Every structure is written in structure tokens, then in C-alpha cells.
Amino acid sequence: MKLYVMPGACSLASHIALEEASDWALQNDCHPPLHEVVVVERGKNFDAEFLALNELGTVPLLETDAGHFVVESLAVLMHIANHHPARMLAPRHDTPEHDEILSLLSYMVSTAHPTFQLLWRSERFVDAPEHRRAVEAKAEARLQRIFERLERRIQDREFLFDSGPSVADAYLFVLGRWALRIRSLASSFPSMRRFTEMMAVRPAVIRAMRAEGIALYGPQSGLG
């Protein structure tokens, strides 16, 4: 597999998932899955070379072992999980937990992530500065409601599922890491903060962040 990511973007979750699969294989005397991670500099994702691979210009972008490309976080994460079934990065298809992980991922990808975009990339949606400030205020209020739900889900749990860290935990870590730079979120959701700091010391997460040149506490605001 070849995974294309940008430093600190949502693609970090897919990066972590691949590293978790490698760790499991080594711990269980299996051959670790061969994968390559290409870190794309921000802005370079709209160069002709990258657009030839993914016309959307987005990450994550996964080139599979079979040579076809997968885009969008939910699809990439589930492809990684399905490709490494022994690692249990997602519950089995015939369980209620499998439906739950799809619901959780869908919520995080389609609701939480876009709200961070509204907060940090409001210029994509409105032009006037005063309108941008209004959008950002609404986005921060919406994030409060989103994190209330995530806080309830992770409260008193080590991971989202009893089987151990899953692809959903990898994505939840990305959201938790972003939330650390928003004072109203960092101070209001202790279970999310505990989870995020716990995930940050896992070897797979450390390697992924090191490869992307990022740390747990990133810029004071914005992406990266």
C-alpha cells in the first residue's frame, strides 16, 4: 500500500491505522504489512502530479496492493481495517459493533471535520470579515455539541470498542488533537483530553506524527 497524507490533516488517522497494523504483526510474529507513506506538503496537493492521482486534490489517498486508488477517510480507513482482519481494526461485519463503527466514523468525518473547517477555513464559505467571524462563532458552538457526544462515548473507556484501538480511535485522536488548540474544548471535555493524551504515547501514533513532522500540541489554531 502507498498512503498519501498531509502533515496533521485528517489523513493522520489512516497513517496511524497502518502503523497499528504493523505493530500488531510484529507482536504476533507475522510479516508486517508493507506500506509506504508519502507526506505531501500543503499546497502541493493541487500540483498537476498529485491531481493526476486524485483529481479532488485531497488526502488521504491510498494506492492499494491491487493498484487502484481509494479516497475519503471513511473508505480508506475501512479498506485498511478490512485488509488486516486479524488485527481487528474494526469489528466483524456480522456484529452490531460494525454498524456502530460505521456510524461513528460517518459522524466524525461528515459532521465534526467540516465544522473544524468552518472554524479555521471560514474564507472558503464567506468573504466579508464580519461574516467570517459570525461563521467561526457558530462553528465553535457547534463543536461544543459535537464534543459533548464524543465525550459521552469515550467516557470511562480506554478505547471506543472492547476489542482495542480501532480505525475509529485513530480518527477520534485526530479530532482530539485539533481540540487541544481550542480553549473552550480543551478545558471542557476531560475524557476526550485523557483519551487523546493516552493515544499520543502509543508507538504507532508516535511514529506517524514523527514521520509527518508534527507533535501532539500543534499550532495555536488552524490546521497542521
C-alpha positions as CSV (number, residue, x, y, z in Angstrom):
1,M,0.0,0.0,0.0
2,K,1.0,3.6,-0.6
3,L,-0.7,6.2,1.5
4,Y,-0.5,10.0,0.7
5,V,-1.0,12.3,3.7
6,M,-0.5,16.0,4.6
7,P,1.0,16.9,8.0
8,G,-1.6,17.0,10.7
9,A,-4.5,16.6,8.4
10,C,-7.3,14.1,8.8
11,S,-5.2,11.6,6.9
12,L,-3.2,11.2,10.1
13,A,-5.9,8.7,11.2
14,S,-5.2,6.5,8.2
15,H,-1.4,6.8,8.8
16,I,-1.9,5.7,12.4
17,A,-4.1,2.7,11.3
18,L,-1.3,1.4,9.0
19,E,1.2,1.8,11.8
20,E,-1.1,-0.1,14.2
21,A,-1.4,-2.9,11.7
22,S,2.4,-3.1,11.5
23,D,2.8,-3.2,15.3
24,W,0.3,-6.0,15.7
25,A,2.0,-8.1,13.0
26,L,5.4,-7.7,14.7
27,Q,4.0,-8.5,18.1
28,N,2.3,-11.7,16.8
29,D,5.3,-13.0,14.8
30,C,3.7,-12.1,11.5
31,H,5.2,-10.4,8.5
32,P,4.4,-6.7,8.9
33,P,2.3,-5.3,6.1
34,L,4.4,-3.5,3.6
35,H,3.4,0.1,3.2
36,E,4.8,3.5,2.1
37,V,3.7,6.8,3.4
38,V,4.2,9.9,1.2
39,V,3.9,13.2,3.1
40,V,2.6,15.8,0.7
41,E,3.4,19.4,1.5
42,R,0.4,21.6,2.0
43,G,-0.5,23.3,-1.3
44,K,1.4,20.7,-3.3
45,N,-1.8,18.6,-3.3
46,F,-3.0,20.8,-6.2
47,D,0.0,20.3,-8.3
48,A,-0.5,18.5,-11.6
49,E,1.4,15.5,-10.3
50,F,-0.9,14.9,-7.4
51,L,-4.1,15.8,-9.3
52,A,-3.2,13.1,-11.8
53,L,-3.6,10.6,-9.0
54,N,-6.6,12.2,-7.3
55,E,-8.5,14.9,-9.2
56,L,-10.0,16.1,-5.9
57,G,-6.6,17.1,-4.6
58,T,-7.5,15.7,-1.2
59,V,-5.9,13.3,1.4
60,P,-5.9,10.6,2.5
61,L,-5.2,8.9,-0.9
62,L,-4.5,5.2,-0.7
63,E,-3.0,3.2,-3.5
64,T,-3.9,-0.4,-2.7
65,D,-1.9,-3.5,-3.1
66,A,-4.1,-4.2,-6.2
67,G,-3.0,-0.9,-7.7
68,H,-6.3,1.0,-7.5
69,F,-6.9,4.2,-5.6
70,V,-9.2,4.9,-2.6
71,V,-10.1,8.4,-1.5
72,E,-12.0,9.8,1.5
73,S,-11.2,9.0,5.1
74,L,-14.0,6.6,5.9
75,A,-13.3,4.5,2.8
76,V,-9.6,4.5,3.3
77,L,-9.8,3.6,7.0
78,M,-12.2,0.7,6.3
79,H,-10.1,-0.6,3.5
80,I,-7.1,-0.7,5.9
81,A,-9.2,-2.5,8.5
82,N,-10.6,-5.0,6.0
83,H,-7.2,-5.7,4.6
84,H,-5.9,-6.6,8.1
85,P,-8.8,-8.6,9.6
86,A,-6.7,-10.4,12.2
87,R,-5.7,-7.0,13.7
88,M,-9.4,-6.2,14.4
89,L,-9.1,-2.5,13.5
90,A,-12.8,-2.7,13.0
91,P,-15.5,-5.1,14.5
92,R,-16.6,-8.0,12.3
93,H,-19.2,-7.4,9.6
94,D,-21.8,-9.6,11.2
95,T,-21.9,-7.7,14.5
96,P,-23.8,-4.6,15.8
97,E,-20.5,-3.1,16.6
98,H,-19.6,-3.0,12.9
99,D,-22.7,-0.9,12.3
100,E,-21.7,1.3,15.2
101,I,-18.1,1.9,13.9
102,L,-19.6,3.0,10.6
103,S,-22.0,5.4,12.3
104,L,-19.2,6.8,14.5
105,L,-16.8,7.3,11.6
106,S,-19.6,8.9,9.5
107,Y,-20.4,11.3,12.2
108,M,-16.7,12.3,12.8
109,V,-15.9,12.6,9.1
110,S,-19.1,14.3,7.9
111,T,-20.1,16.4,10.9
112,A,-17.0,17.0,13.1
113,H,-14.4,17.5,10.5
114,P,-16.4,20.0,8.4
115,T,-17.1,22.0,11.5
116,F,-13.4,22.5,12.1
117,Q,-13.2,23.7,8.5
118,L,-15.9,26.2,9.2
119,L,-13.9,27.5,12.2
120,W,-10.4,27.6,10.6
121,R,-11.2,28.0,6.9
122,S,-14.2,30.3,7.0
123,E,-12.8,32.2,4.0
124,R,-13.9,29.2,1.9
125,F,-17.5,29.9,2.8
126,V,-17.9,33.7,3.2
127,D,-15.9,36.7,2.0
128,A,-16.7,39.6,4.4
129,P,-14.6,39.5,7.6
130,E,-17.6,40.3,9.8
131,H,-19.5,37.4,8.3
132,R,-16.5,35.1,8.7
133,R,-16.4,35.9,12.4
134,A,-20.0,35.0,12.7
135,V,-19.4,31.7,11.0
136,E,-16.5,30.9,13.2
137,A,-18.5,31.7,16.4
138,K,-21.3,29.3,15.1
139,A,-18.7,26.7,14.3
140,E,-17.2,26.8,17.8
141,A,-20.6,26.5,19.4
142,R,-21.4,23.5,17.1
143,L,-18.1,21.9,18.1
144,Q,-19.2,22.1,21.7
145,R,-22.3,20.0,20.9
146,I,-20.3,17.6,18.8
147,F,-17.7,17.0,21.6
148,E,-20.4,16.5,24.2
149,R,-21.4,13.4,22.2
150,L,-17.9,12.2,21.7
151,E,-17.2,12.8,25.4
152,R,-20.1,10.6,26.4
153,R,-18.9,7.9,24.0
154,I,-15.4,7.7,25.3
155,Q,-16.1,8.4,29.0
156,D,-14.8,5.7,31.3
157,R,-13.4,3.7,28.4
158,E,-9.9,3.2,27.2
159,F,-10.9,2.7,23.5
160,L,-14.2,3.1,21.7
161,F,-14.6,-0.7,21.4
162,D,-13.6,-3.5,23.8
163,S,-11.5,-5.2,21.1
164,G,-8.9,-2.5,21.4
165,P,-7.8,0.5,19.3
166,S,-9.7,0.7,16.0
167,V,-9.7,2.9,13.0
168,A,-12.4,5.0,14.8
169,D,-10.0,5.6,17.7
170,A,-7.4,6.8,15.2
171,Y,-9.8,9.4,13.8
172,L,-11.0,10.4,17.3
173,F,-7.4,11.1,18.2
174,V,-7.1,13.5,15.2
175,L,-10.2,15.4,16.4
176,G,-8.9,15.4,20.0
177,R,-5.6,16.7,18.9
178,W,-7.2,19.6,17.0
179,A,-9.4,20.3,20.0
180,L,-6.4,20.9,22.2
181,R,-5.8,24.2,20.5
182,I,-9.3,25.4,21.2
183,R,-9.6,26.6,24.8
184,S,-13.3,26.0,25.1
185,L,-12.9,22.4,24.0
186,A,-9.6,21.6,25.7
187,S,-11.0,22.6,29.1
188,S,-14.5,21.2,28.9
189,F,-14.0,17.6,28.0
190,P,-11.7,15.7,30.3
191,S,-12.4,12.3,28.9
192,M,-11.5,13.4,25.4
193,R,-8.3,15.0,26.7
194,R,-7.4,11.9,28.6
195,F,-8.0,9.7,25.6
196,T,-6.0,12.0,23.3
197,E,-3.0,12.1,25.6
198,M,-3.2,8.3,26.0
199,M,-3.2,7.7,22.3
200,A,-0.3,10.1,21.8
201,V,2.1,7.8,23.6
202,R,1.3,4.7,21.6
203,P,4.3,3.7,19.4
204,A,2.2,3.7,16.2
205,V,1.0,7.3,16.9
206,I,4.4,8.5,17.8
207,R,5.9,7.1,14.5
208,A,3.1,8.6,12.4
209,M,3.5,12.0,14.0
210,R,7.2,11.9,13.7
211,A,7.0,11.0,10.0
212,E,4.7,13.9,9.4
213,G,6.8,16.3,11.4
214,I,4.1,17.2,13.9
215,A,3.6,17.0,17.7
216,L,0.6,16.5,20.0
217,Y,0.4,20.2,20.7
218,G,0.4,21.7,17.3
219,P,-0.1,25.3,16.2
220,Q,-2.2,27.5,18.5
221,S,-5.0,27.4,15.9
222,G,-5.7,26.1,12.5
223,L,-4.6,23.1,10.6
224,G,-1.4,21.1,10.9
